[in-house]
C-alpha cells in the first residue's frame, strides 16, 4: 500500500511539515510495512515559500527587517541565483505571528518590512520576486512595500507621512515616484480569490481579523477608494480591481500600479513546482489535512485543490480536519478523520493541537480502511 501524506498547515497551530511527520509516525505505528511518502503542501498561505524553497533547494538569506508595527524582526528570503529569482512569505515579517491581540491594528500596520526584504533581494541581482501572500497583518494596499522601493506618500501639504502612523492610508493625498524605478516583476501566490473592494473584499471579509472594528469598516473603505484613485492616476496602465487583489490587504493591487504583477493560485503553483501529479499517480491513498475544512476551502485552499487533482486521477483521498464531517464528504473526500474543536484561548493551545492530532490518529480505524478500500 502506497500512501502519500500531503497536509496543509493547520492554521495557527501545526505547520505543514510537522503535521506530515506526526501523520506518518501515526500510520507506521499501525502498519510498519506501509510505503509512505510525505510532501507537505501550501496554497499561498503562511509558510508557502518556506516549504517551496526547502523542496526546491533555494538558498536562504537571513536579515533583519521591521515587523508589521515597526519593530525589528528576523526575516528571511530565498534565492535562486541561476534564475535571478527570490521568494518570500509576506507573513515572515509583516504577519500576525508575534503580535499580541491589542497590537493587531490595520490602521497602523504596514508591509514596509517585507519591502526591506525585497530590497535586499534586489541587491542580490534578482529581477523577479515570488510572494506568498497569506498570513499578513496588514491592509495597506502594498504601500509599505512601495515605500521601501522608493515611492513617497505625501499629505495634503506635500509632507511625507511617517510609516506605521495611525490612519496612514487616510492621510495620503499625493504619491511621488522614485527617480529610478527598480526593474523587477512580481508573482503573487494567493490562497483566496477575493477582489479588494466589494462585499467580499479585503476590508469587510479580512479586516476584522486584522483589527478593523465593524464600525470602522465603512470609513476605512472610503480611504482605500481614495488611495485607489491616486494609484490609478499614477499608473501608466489601466489599474482595475480584480480577483486576488483582496489577498494580504491589497499587496498585489498596489504593486500592480507600478510593476508587472502576475497573480497565481498558490496551490496550483506549488503543485506544479513540486511535481504533485507524479506523486499522486504513484499513491493508492492520499492523506491531506487542514485546521478546519469549510465552505471557504473551495476558494483556493490547498486541501481542496489537492482533492480535485486526486479525483481527476481516480485516487482515494482522506482529510484530517475539524469542522463538519458531512461537509467534507459532500465535497468529495472518501474518508474524514475528525479533530475535536479547540479553544484558541486555552493555555498551550499549540501543544494541545498536536496532542489532539496524535490522539485522533490513534483512534481511527486505519487497518480496516486500507484493507477494504484498496
Residue pairs with C-beta under 8 A, 6 or more apart in sequence:
1 31
1 33
1 34
1 35
1 284
1 285
1 370
1 374
2 35
2 36
2 37
2 282
2 283
2 284
2 285
3 27
3 34
3 35
3 36
3 37
3 283
3 284
3 285
3 286
3 287
4 36
4 37
4 38
4 39
4 279
4 280
4 282
4 283
4 285
4 286
4 287
5 20
5 23
5 24
5 27
5 36
5 37
5 38
5 39
5 287
6 20
6 38
6 39
6 40
6 41
6 276
6 279
6 286
6 287
6 288
6 306
7 16
7 19
7 20
7 23
7 40
7 41
7 287
7 288
7 289
7 290
7 303
7 320
8 16
8 40
8 41
8 42
8 43
8 45
8 288
8 289
8 290
8 301
8 302
8 303
9 15
9 16
9 19
9 40
9 42
9 45
9 46
9 47
9 290
9 291
10 19
10 289
10 290
10 291
10 353
10 357
11 45
11 46
11 290
11 291
11 292
12 291
12 344
12 349
12 350
13 291
13 342
13 349
13 350
13 353
13 354
14 22
14 291
14 350
14 353
14 354
14 357
15 40
15 47
16 40
16 41
16 42
16 47
16 51
17 40
17 51
17 54
18 354
19 40
19 289
19 357
20 38
20 39
20 40
21 38
22 354
22 357
22 358
22 361
23 38
23 287
23 289
23 320
23 357
23 361
24 36
24 38
26 358
26 361
26 362
27 34
27 36
27 287
27 361
27 366
28 34
28 36
29 362
30 366
30 367
31 366
31 367
31 370
34 370
37 279
37 282
37 283
39 55
39 274
39 276
39 279
40 51
41 51
41 267
41 270
41 271
41 274
41 276
41 288
41 302
41 303
41 306
42 48
42 51
42 52
42 132
42 266
42 267
42 270
42 302
43 134
43 189
43 191
43 265
43 266
43 267
43 270
43 300
43 301
43 302
43 305
44 132
44 133
44 134
44 189
44 190
44 191
44 192
44 247
44 265
44 266
44 267
44 269
44 270
44 300
45 132
45 134
45 135
45 191
45 266
45 301
45 302
46 89
46 91
46 95
46 97
46 132
46 134
46 135
47 89
47 91
47 132
47 135
48 89
48 132
48 134
48 189
48 191
48 266
48 270
49 78
49 87
49 88
49 89
49 130
49 131
49 132
49 189
50 76
50 89
51 270
52 58
52 87
52 132
52 270
52 273
52 274
53 60
53 78
53 87
55 273
55 274
56 80
56 273
56 274
58 78
58 79
58 80
58 87
59 78
59 79
59 80
59 81
60 76
60 77
60 78
60 79
61 76
61 77
61 78
61 79
61 120
61 121
61 124
62 74
62 75
62 76
63 75
63 76
63 77
63 116
63 117
63 120
64 72
64 73
64 74
64 75
65 72
65 73
65 75
65 93
65 113
65 114
65 116
65 117
66 72
66 73
66 93
66 110
66 112
66 113
66 116
66 164
67 73
67 93
67 94
67 98
67 99
67 113
68 93
68 94
68 95
68 96
68 99
68 109
68 110
68 111
68 113
68 136
68 137
68 138
69 99
69 103
69 105
69 108
69 109
69 110
69 137
69 164
70 110
70 112
70 163
70 164
73 93
73 98
73 113
75 88
75 92
75 93
75 113
75 116
75 117
76 88
76 92
76 117
77 86
77 87
77 88
77 92
77 117
77 118
77 120
77 121
78 86
78 87
78 88
79 85
79 86
79 121
79 124
79 126
80 86
81 124
81 125
83 128
84 125
84 126
84 127
84 128
85 126
85 127
85 128
85 129
85 130
86 118
86 121
86 124
86 126
86 128
86 129
86 130
87 129
87 130
87 131
87 132
88 114
88 117
88 118
88 121
88 129
88 130
88 131
88 132
89 95
89 131
89 132
89 134
89 135
90 111
90 114
90 131
90 132
90 133
90 134
90 135
90 136
90 248
90 251
91 97
91 132
91 134
91 135
91 136
92 114
92 117
93 113
93 114
93 116
93 117
94 109
94 110
94 111
94 112
94 113
94 114
94 136
94 137
94 138
94 144
95 135
95 136
95 137
96 104
96 135
96 136
96 137
96 209
96 210
97 135
99 137
104 137
104 209
104 210
104 211
105 166
105 210
105 211
106 137
106 138
106 139
106 140
106 207
106 210
106 211
106 212
106 220
106 249
107 166
107 167
107 168
107 211
107 212
107 216
107 220
108 164
108 165
108 166
108 167
108 168
109 137
109 138
109 139
109 140
109 164
109 210
109 211
110 138
110 140
110 143
110 144
110 147
110 163
110 164
110 168
111 136
111 138
111 140
111 142
111 143
111 144
111 145
111 248
111 249
111 251
112 144
112 145
112 147
112 148
112 163
112 164
113 144
114 131
114 144
114 145
114 148
114 251
115 144
115 145
115 146
115 147
115 148
115 149
116 148
118 129
118 145
118 148
118 149
118 184
119 148
119 149
121 129
122 182
122 184
126 184
127 183
127 184
127 185
128 184
128 185
128 186
128 187
129 184
129 185
129 186
129 187
130 186
130 187
130 189
131 186
131 187
131 188
131 189
131 248
131 251
132 189
132 266
133 188
133 189
133 190
133 191
133 247
133 248
133 251
133 252
133 266
134 190
134 191
134 247
134 248
134 266
135 248
136 210
136 248
136 249
136 251
137 210
137 211
138 144
138 210
138 248
138 249
138 251
139 202
139 203
139 206
139 207
139 210
139 212
139 220
139 224
139 249
139 250
140 168
140 169
140 249
140 250
140 254
141 169
141 196
141 224
141 227
141 228
141 231
141 249
141 250
141 251
141 253
141 254
142 250
142 251
142 252
142 253
142 254
142 255
143 151
143 153
143 168
143 169
143 172
143 227
143 254
144 163
145 251
145 254
145 255
146 153
146 254
146 255
146 258
147 153
147 163
149 178
149 181
149 182
150 177
150 178
150 179
150 180
150 181
150 182
151 175
151 176
151 177
151 178
151 258
152 160
152 175
152 176
152 178
153 160
153 161
153 168
153 172
153 174
153 175
153 176
154 160
154 161
154 172
154 173
154 174
154 175
154 176
155 161
155 171
155 172
155 173
155 174
156 173
156 174
158 174
161 168
161 171
161 172
165 171
167 223
169 220
169 223
169 224
169 227
170 219
170 220
170 223
170 226
172 226
172 227
172 230
173 230
174 230
175 230
175 231
175 234
177 234
177 258
181 258
181 259
182 259
184 259
185 259
185 260
185 261
185 262
186 252
186 255
186 259
186 260
186 261
186 262
187 261
187 262
187 264
187 269
188 244
188 247
188 251
188 252
188 255
188 261
188 262
188 263
188 264
189 264
189 265
189 266
189 269
189 270
190 244
190 247
190 248
190 252
190 263
190 264
190 265
190 266
190 300
191 247
191 266
191 267
191 299
191 300
191 301
191 302
192 244
192 246
192 247
192 299
192 300
193 243
193 244
193 246
193 265
193 299
193 300
194 200
194 201
194 202
194 205
194 206
194 243
194 244
194 245
194 246
194 247
194 299
195 201
195 241
195 242
195 243
195 245
195 246
196 202
196 203
196 224
196 228
196 241
196 245
196 246
196 250
196 253
197 203
197 221
197 224
197 225
197 228
197 241
198 241
200 246
201 221
201 246
202 245
202 246
202 247
202 249
202 250
203 212
203 217
203 220
203 221
203 224
204 217
204 221
205 246
206 246
206 249
207 217
207 220
208 214
208 217
210 249
212 220
224 250
228 239
228 241
228 253
231 239
231 253
231 254
231 257
232 239
232 257
234 257
234 258
235 256
235 257
235 258
239 253
239 256
239 257
241 253
242 263
243 263
244 252
244 263
245 252
245 253
245 256
245 263
252 261
252 263
255 261
265 300
265 305
266 300
266 302
267 300
267 301
267 302
267 305
267 306
268 305
270 276
270 302
271 277
271 305
271 306
271 309
276 306
276 309
277 309
277 313
280 286
280 306
280 309
280 310
280 313
280 315
281 313
283 315
284 315
284 316
284 374
285 315
285 316
285 317
285 318
285 370
285 373
286 306
286 310
286 315
286 316
286 317
286 318
287 317
287 318
287 319
287 320
288 302
288 303
288 306
288 307
288 317
288 318
288 319
288 320
289 303
289 319
289 320
289 321
289 337
290 297
290 301
290 302
290 303
290 319
290 321
291 321
291 322
292 321
292 322
292 323
293 301
293 303
293 304
293 319
293 321
293 322
293 323
293 327
293 328
293 331
294 323
294 324
294 327
295 327
297 303
297 304
297 331
298 304
298 331
303 319
303 321
304 331
306 317
307 317
307 319
307 331
307 332
307 333
310 316
310 317
311 317
311 332
316 334
316 335
316 373
317 332
317 333
317 334
318 333
318 334
318 335
318 336
318 337
318 369
319 328
319 333
319 335
319 336
319 337
320 336
320 337
320 339
320 357
320 360
320 361
321 328
321 336
321 337
321 338
321 339
322 338
322 339
322 340
322 341
322 342
323 338
325 336
325 338
328 336
329 336
334 373
335 369
335 373
337 360
337 361
337 364
338 360
339 356
339 357
339 360
340 356
340 360
342 349
342 352
342 353
342 356
343 349
346 352
